[in-house]
Amino acid sequence: MIISKKINIIVAVAVAFALIISITFVIMGNIREANGDIKVEAEYATKIFGTDIISIEIIADEDDWQEMLNNAISEPFIMADVIVNGQRFKNVGVRPKGNSSLTQVASSNSDRYSFRLQFDEYIKDQTCFGLDGFVVNNMLGDNTYMKEYVSYDLMHEVGVDAPYFGYADIKVNGESWGLYLAVELYNESYEQRVFQESSGMLYNVKSMDMGKDQPGQPGENIPTMPGGHQPFSPPGGNSAPGFNQPPSTNGNKMPTPKDGKGGPGSSGGSLEYIDDNSESYSAIFSNVVGKGTESDFQRVIKALKALSEGKELETYFDIDQILRYLATHTIVVNLDSYNSSMAQNYYIYEHQGQITILPWDYNLAWGGFQSGKASSVINFPIDTPVSAIEISSRPLIEKLFANTEYLERYHSYLQQMIDHYFINGKFEEKINTLDALISDYVKTDATAFCTFEEYKIAVSTFTTLGNLRAQSVQGQLDGTVPSTTAEQNENVEQLISAGDLNLSNLGNMMGGREGDEFPGIMGGTDKSPFPGGMSNDVDAELMSKAMDILRQANGEITDDIKKSLASIGLTTQQIVQITAMTGGRFGGTEPLGQNKSIPNPKDMGASANQSIGSNNLIFLGVLLIILLAALIFVSRFKKSY
């Protein structure tokens, strides 16, 4: 036995040393460093998205499930048990989700809807390994099964705070439901993971908000025509890329706010400053995640005003994150977005007056929307990355690119992705790896929207497209390929050739015909899984006129609007088809608070500006208090002895 007056001091010092070691292990066990950044690993990062294929089984009452499918357009929640990677969660909210994908599946003979899984819908504070909800997307319009996956993967590669994502094999009551893409929702658990708190505001930006969450429209969730997508590039567009000119209104004027600002996105989605009235920004504030107050909205408006003036941009915007986002967004050519006349499908995150932009909805990336010929996608200009609009109507791009330092940094992020993801066969290697991972699942996917043979052709086409796109971006960075719309129009011979690349191989949203100038947007065929699409004889100019009329209607397809549609040359059948597909309304959005996808954490690149999570900080604080107490204890014993 050791007998010493200093035994307590020795014990106290040992306790203090042990606490220091414990703190070190807590820090090292809960963060990882990548490219100098510190990042939190949420539990669900590994337990959900850390597996190669996420296993999800939904166990629901058969009658409830069928009733939900029968009423999918209204997106009703039902209660079900959900087993995620072997862990069972009871009384989870499950419902169909989507815009165009929802209406197209509803009009087909398929039940392969995209779904939202909300774990706290019926049980307060229930989470799935810390995640309160995620969505599973059904791959509609993507024969590759990879376009959205690769888009989010690129976001993570360059350090964008994108959601987690991963492939999911879904079963319903023991029946195989297909291979989906699971995506983390932008909500409180996301905020805690990325920002270590949840006091910020999230807005799901939609340009035409006529959804069921609008006051006075209970139960409605009618998509834009058709389902949120503008069908064609306007006539007379860029002859080289095929799509970078403002649309001709052909005599029909767009609605304009009282200050005279008008055109697509003028309800706020364009991020143009209109006035100080929050009602002028319905595309933003009608889609707040959770609840928002007028003071919350005014912080965003104040930032937009600063953007319009090009002043104090770093005060009001997270410039670095936005430049990373824009670089990736440009590479993947997603035009159902801020970069086109739609001005939608992105999230605004605002915290203490500063705004960042978060990516969302990439199933129509890589030329799946408004893109014209394959050469348009391959050579999409990096320095004027807009479609069917003037860059001046997208101030987030115009003002940032006008700053030489910001433009150079944006270019550096483009180069980073080319170097790390594309050159020396890296893109093809990535696609081959994904193909090896999912090929057997696709082959046995009984509910798939394409055959296995079509999948293999799509994968090959995607590989070629990605490599050619990277070749063009590198050329634009080097100066050997024109990097603006105007320069491309004047120097067509300098563009990267598409050869015989056929974009329709990648998949079609609406059963477009192979070889179409505008594949996958409108024309249904007898062989299409969605034969109820618009008639194939509707040309681009006619649809451009129809779209202008529908926008002027403020969403309501009245008898007078039908007469106007007939006056420009639409047939009675075509008008009936429009009315049927839109339910008599033009416009729509996913319900408030709905969110999307994430890459597999094992494949993620570094994410910037992340720190130790709030739970870890609390734990460390407690340990430090104990350590302080131990040191005081030691000090007192020194005085005693």
N, C-alpha and C positions, 0 to 999 in steps of 0.2 A: 504494500500500500504506500502511495506517495503522500508524505505529509509536508506541506509547505504553505506559508502564509500567502504565497503568490499563486496558489493553484487557481483561484478564481480569475486572476488576471490572465493566466495561461488559457483557461477555458474561454474567457471572453474574446481573447485574440483569435482563438481557433474558430469560434462562432463567426466572428467578423470575416475572417479569411474564407470560411465556407460560404458565407453569404455573397462575398465578392465573386467567388467562383460560380455560384448559382446564377447570379445576375448575368455573368458572362455567357453561361450556357443558354439562359433564357433568350438573350439577344441573338446569339448565334443560331439558336434553334428555330427562331421565328422570322428571321430575315435572310435574305440572300443578296449578294452584291453582283451586279452585272453592269459592265461598262461604267463603274463608279457610282451607280445609283443603288439605293436601298429599297427593297420591295417586300411587302407583307405577303405571306402565303396564307390566304384564308383556308379554313378547313375544307370547304367545298371545292377549292381549287384542285385538291388531290382526290378527295373522296367522290366527287362527281366527274370533274373534267380531267382528272389525272389518269383515267383509264383510256385505252385505245378506242374501245367501243363502249359507250354507256349502256347499261342494261336497264330498261324501264318497262315495268308491267303495270298496267292500269286494271284494277279490279273494281268493276262497277255493277250495279243492278242492271240487268239486261234491258228492262223496260226504260229505265232512266237514260241509259246510253243511247238507245234507239230514238227516244224522244228528242234528245239533244241533237242527234244527227239530223232528224227530220226538221228541226228548227234552227239549223246551224247559222243561218244568216243573221238571226237576232243574238247570236253568241251567248246562249244561256249557260250558266254554271251548273254543274251537277256535283254531288259529293261522291268521292270514290277513294279507295285505298290505292296508294301508289308505292311500288317497290322499286327503289333506285339502287342499283348495284348491290342487291341482296338485303337492303335495309327497308323495312316496311314503315310507311307513314300513313296514318289513318285520317279519314275525313278531309281529304285534300280537295280543293276546288279545281275542276277541270272544265274547260270550255273550248270550242273552236275559236279561231282567231284569223285575222287577215283582212285584206282588202280585195285585190283582184284574185288572189288565190282562193279566197273564201267563196266568192261569187262563181268562179269558174268551176270549182269542184261541185258546188251546189247545183250547177246547171248540167252536170255530167252524170254518168252512172257510177261514179266513184264516191267513196266515203273517206278518202285519204285527205282529210283536212289537216291543216296545221293546228296545234293546240297550245293553250296556255295552262301551266300547272301552277296553281297558287296555294302554297302550303298553309298560309294563315287565313284563308278565306273563311273557314268555319271554326278553326281553333286558333284563338288569339296567340300571337307570338310563336306559333309553330314554324319551324324552318326545316329545310333539308340540308343538314350539315352546315347550318348557318346561313343558307340562301333561302329567302322568302318566296322566290318564284323564278321560273324560267319558262321559255317557250321552246317548242319543237317544231321546226319548219319542214314542210313536206316535199321540198325539192321541185315543186312545180316550175316548169320552164327551164330546168337545168338538167339536161341529160348527162352532164359530167358528174353530178353530185358534188362538185368541187368549187364552183365559182364563188359562193359565199364563204366557204371555208378558207380558200386562199386569200380572199380579200381581207378577212379579219386577221389571218395569219400575217399578212404584210403589215397591217396596222400595228400589230405587236412587235414585228421585226424592227420597225422604225421608232418604237417607243410611244405610240398612241395609247391612251387609257381606254382601250376598247374592251368590250365585254368578253368574258370567257366563252368558249364554244367547244363542241366536240360531237362526233357522230354518235347517234343513239339508235339502238335496235329496240323497237317498240312492240309490245304485245298488249292485247286487250282481252281480258278474260281468257287467257291462254292461246288466243289466236294471233298469229303474226300480223302486224300492222305495217311493217316496212322499216326501211332505214331512213332516219330523219337527221336533221342537224339541230342539236340542242344549243340554246343561246341564253346566257345570263341576261336577266332583265335589268334595266336601269331603274334602281329603286334604292331603298335604305341600305340593304346589304351591300350593294355595289358601292354606295357612297362611303360606307364604313371601310370597305376593303381598299378603296383607292384614295379617299380623302381623309380617312380616319375620323370622320364625323358625318352627321346627316343634317346639318343646318342649312345646306345649300338648297337651291331650287332647280328642278328638272322640268324641261318643256319638250314635248314631242312635237316637232314642227311639221304641220300638214298644211298645204296651200289651200285646199278646199275642204273646209270643216263643216260637214253637214251630217255628222254621225249621230248615233243614238244618245250621246251624252249632251247634245245640245238641248237647252231648255225648250219645252213644248214639243219635243219629238221623242217621246218615250218609245223605247223598243226598236228604234230605227238605227241601222248602220249601213246605209246605202253607199256603195263605193263610187268613186269618180268614174267617168266614162272611158274605158270600161274598167272599173275597179281601181281607180287611182292613176291611170296611165294615159297620157296624151298620145294618140295613136300614131301620128306621123310627123317627120320633120317637115317644115313648111316648104312649099315649092320655091324654087329660086335660091336654095341654100348654097352653101359652099360647094363648089364643083369638085374640089379636091377631097377634103374630108367628107363633104356631103351634108354637113349639118351645123354650121356655126354662124348662121345669119339670123337676124331678128325675123319673127314670123310676119308675114303679110296679113293684115286684117281684112283685106279685100272689101274695104268699105264698112266693115263692122267695127265699131270702136269698143275697146275694153272698158269696163267700169273704172272710174278714177276716183281716188279720194278727194276730199275738198281742197287740198293744197295743190292739186294738179298732177301729183305723181300717179302714174298708172301702169298698166301692163301686168304681165304675169308676176306673181309673187308680191304684189303691192299690198296684200293684207298682212304683211309682216315677214313672210317666209324669205323674202329677198334680203332682209336685214337693212333695208333702206329706212332712214328716218322719215316719218310722215308728219307726225305732230306729237303732242304730249298726251293725247287721249288713248288710253289703253285699248279702247274698243276698235281702234284703227289697226290693231295687230292681232286679229282673231286667229291667224294661223299659228301664232305662238301661245297666246294666253288662254285660248279655248282648249288647249291641250296640256295644261299643267299636270304634272304627276303629283297626286295628292291635292292639297289645298294651297291656294295662293291669295295674297292680299294685294290691294292697290299699291301699297308701298313696295311690295316685291316686284310688281310689274314696272313700277317707275324706275327701279334700279336698272332694269334691262333697257328701258327707253332712254335713260340717260347715257348708257353705253352706246346705243345706236346713234344718238345725236353726236357723240364724240367721234364715232366712226365716220359719220357723214362729213365732218369737218376735218378728219384726218389728224385729230389732236389727242394727245395723252393716250395713245393706243395701248401702251404697255400698262397703263393704270386700269383700263377697262377691259382688256382682253389678254388671255394667256397666249401670247404671240407664238411662243415656241411650240406649244401643243397644237395650235391651229395650223402652223406651217407643216408640221409632221402629218397632220390629218389631210391637208390639202395635197401634199405630195403623193400620199398613198391613193387618195381619191382620184387623182389625175391619172395615175398609172393604170388603175383598174377600169377606167372609163365607165363610171356609173352615172348615167344621165337622168335617172328617175330621182332627182336630187336637187340640191342647191344650185348646181351648175347649169341647170336647164330652166325652161319656162315653168316647170312644176314647182321649184323652190320649196322642196319638202324632203322628208325622210332623213332627218338628222335630229339630234338632241342638242339643246342648249343647257349647259350647266352653269348656273350663276351662284357665286358665293362672295358676299361682301362687296358686291358691285362689279366683280370681275367675271368675265364670260369665257368659257371654252366651248368647243364644238365636239360632239361625240358621234361616232359613225353608227349608222343603222340601215338595214334593209339592202342587201347586196345580191339578191337572187337575179336581178336584172343588170348586174355589172358585166363587164367584158363584152359590151356591145349588145346587150339584151334589150335595150330601150333607145329609141330615137336615133339610131346610129347609122342608118343607111348601109352602104357597102362595107365589106371587111376592111378595105383600105382606110375608111374613116376611123375605125377603132384603132388600127395599128398606128396611124399617124396623128391621133388626137393631139392638138398642140398644147405643149406644156405651159406656154406663157400667155395664152388666151384660152384657158380650159373651160369654155362655156359653149352651150348649144342652143340655137334658136333665140338667142338674146344678145344684147350688147353687154360687154364686160362692165360698163359703167352702171348697169342695173344690179350688179352683184358687188357691193362696196367692200365686203370682206376680202374678196379677191383683189379688186382694183386698188384699194388703199394699201394693202400689204405689199402687193407687187410693185407699187410705185416707189417703195422704199428700197433702195439698192441693197442695203444690208439684209433685209428680210428676203428679198428675191434670191440673193446668193445663198442664204441659209436654206431656203426652199429647194434650190437646185442641189445643195449638198445632201439633202435628205433623199432626193430622187437618185442621186449617185450612190448613196448608201444602199438603197434597195437593189439597184442594178448590180452592185458589187457583191452583196451578200445573198441575193436571192435568185439572180438570173444568169450571170455570166459563167462561162466554163461548164455549161451543162447543168447548173444547179436547179434551174426551174424544171427541167425534164426529170431530174432525179427526185425532186419533190413530188411531181405528179406520179411518177412510178411508185414511190413509197405509198402515197395515198391509194393508188390503184390496188396495190398488193394488200392494203389494209381492208378495203371495202368491196373488192371485186366479188368475192363469194357471197356477200350480203346482197349486192345488187342482183346477182344471178338468180337468187332465190326470193327476191322481193316481189311477192305476189301482187302487190298493189301499185307497183311502179308505173310512172307515166311514160316510160319508154321500154323498149326491149333491151336485152343484154347486148345485142349486136349494135343497137343505136348508142348505147352507153360507151362501148369500146370505140366506136367512130368518134363520138363526142370527146372522149379523153384524148385521142390522137389530134383532133382539131384544136382542142384547147392548148395542148403542148405547143403546136405550131404558132397559134395566136400569141401565146405568152412570150415566146422567143422573138417573134417579129415585133411585138410591142416594145420589148426591151431594146431591141436593135434601133427602133425609131427614137425612143427616149434618149438613148445614148448618143445617137446622131444629133438630136436637138440640143443636147447639152454641149456637144463638141462643136456645133455650128455647121455640120455637114447636112443636116436636115432642117428645113425651116421650122421655127418654134411658135409662130403665130398664124392665125387664120389667114390674114392678108398675105403674108409671105408664102404660105402654102398654095394659095390661089394663084399666085404669080409664078411659082416655081414647082409645078406639079411633077416635073421630071426628076426632082430631087427627093421625092417621097419614097418610102420603102414599099416595094410592090407586095401586094397580097397574093399574087399568083392565083391559084384556083381555090383558095380558102373559102369555104362556105359557112357563114355564121349560123345558118339555120341548123347545122349539125349539132350545135350546142344545146338546142332545145327551144321550144316555142311556148309562150304563155297562152296563146289563143289559137294554136293549130295553124300557124302560118305555113305557106307553101315553100318548099325548098327552092332556093334561087330568088326568092322575093327580094326586092330592094329594101323592104321594111319587114324583115322576118319576125314572126312571133308576136305581132301586136294586135292585128285585127282579123285577118281573114280566116274564118273557120273552113274546114274541108270535111268531106265525108269520112276520110280516114283519120281525122283528128280525134283525140279523146274528148274534145269540146266542139262538136260540130255545130253548135249554136252560135258561133261567132258572126261578126258582121259579114255581109256579102263581099265576095272577093272583088267585085267590080267597082268598089268605092275607091276613087283615086285620091291622091294626097291633097290636091287643091280643094276638092269637095269637102274632105274631112277637116281641113283647116278652117273653111268657112263654117262648117257645122259646129266646130269647137268654139269659135268666137260667139256664135249665137247662143250656145249653151251657157257660156260664161256670163253673158249679159243677162241671162235668165235668173241669175242669183240662185241657181240650183233647182228651180221648179220647172218641170216640163209641162206647161199648160197647153191648151188647145191652140192658143196664139203662137206659142213657140213651135208646135208641130207644123203649123201653117208656114212659119218662117223656114223651117227645115225643108218643107216640100218646095218652097219657092226657089231654093238654091239648087234643086235637082235631086234631092233624096226621094226614093220611092216610098210608098206607103209601107211596104214590108220592112224597109230599112229603118223607118221611123218607129215602127212597132218593135223592132229588135232593140233599138236604143232604149226605148221606154221599158221594155222587159228587163234588159240587162241592168238598168239603173233603178228599177222600181219606181220610176216616175220622178226621180230626183237625180240631179247631176252634182256629184261631190261626195265626200266621205272620208272617214279616218278610222283608225283603230280606236277602241275605247280609251279613255284617259288612263294613264298609268301603264299602258302596255309597252313592253320593251323587247330587246333582242340580244344578239349572239356574241361568242367568245372562242378564242383558239385554245387548243390543248396546252396546259401549262408547260408540258414537257418540251413543246416546240416554240414557246414564246421567247421573243427577244426582250431586251431590257425595257422597263417602263420608267419614264422620267419622273422626278419629283415625288417619290413615294417614301414614306417613313414608317416607323414602328406604329402598329395599330393601337387604338385607344384602350382595348382590353389589356394588351401587353403593358402599356404605360401605367395603367392602374396597378397591375401586378408588380411591376418594377418599383412603383412608388411605395407600395407596402413593404417590399424588401428593403428599400432604402431607409424607411422609418425604423425597421427592425435593426438595420445596421447602425443607424445613428444611436439608437437606444443602447446597443452593445458597446459602442465607443464611449458613451457617457458612463456606462457601467465600469469600463476599464479606467476611465479618468478618475472616478470616485475612489476606486481601489488603490490607485497610485497615491492619492492623498492620504488614505488610511494607513498605507504601509510605507 
